[in-house]
Amino acid sequence: MKIVVLIVVCVMWSTTDSQLIHEILRRSAGLGNLQMAMTELGDTDKDGTLSGEEIQDFFRYFVNLSPANSLLTARQFIKDGDFNGDGKLNETELQTALRIYRGSA
């Protein structure tokens, strides 16, 4: 199993939610498959989905965002990707959310 290390410089608080996510994705682009990293490292309960808390923890501890920015990022991912309304992102929903940000960055 290949472990992907994400190194992202913290983004200033004045950045809007959308800009924050775009900046994270832009800086992560050359570091491998972000979806795989989020799934492998972020899905701590191994249920095949990412809860808001797991997304927040991923961006807090693996991407080193501030608590406030990791919370904003997690909320935005859930808002944009949770199509079935369960409060979690499955593989398809995560892929769709990432595609939204990559496509508009």
C-alpha positions, 0 to 999 in steps of 0.5 A: 500500500502506498502512503500519500503524504500531503503537504499544504501550507495553511491558507489565511482565514480571510479566504472564502470557503470556495477559495480555501478548497480550491487552494487545498486542491491546487496545492495537492494536485502534484501529490497523488490521488487526493481521493485515495488519501482521504479514503485510506487515511480519513475513514477512521471507522472503516465504514466506506464513507467519510463523515463530516468529522472524519473530513474535518480531522483529515484536513486538520491533521493530515493537511494541517489546516487550522481548526476553523478552516478544517471545519469550514472545509468539511462543511463545504464538502458535505454541502456539495457532495452529500446527495443522499442526505445521510451526512456522509460522503460515499466514494461516488459523492466524494469523487463528485465533490472533488471533481466540482472543486478541481473543475472550477479551480 
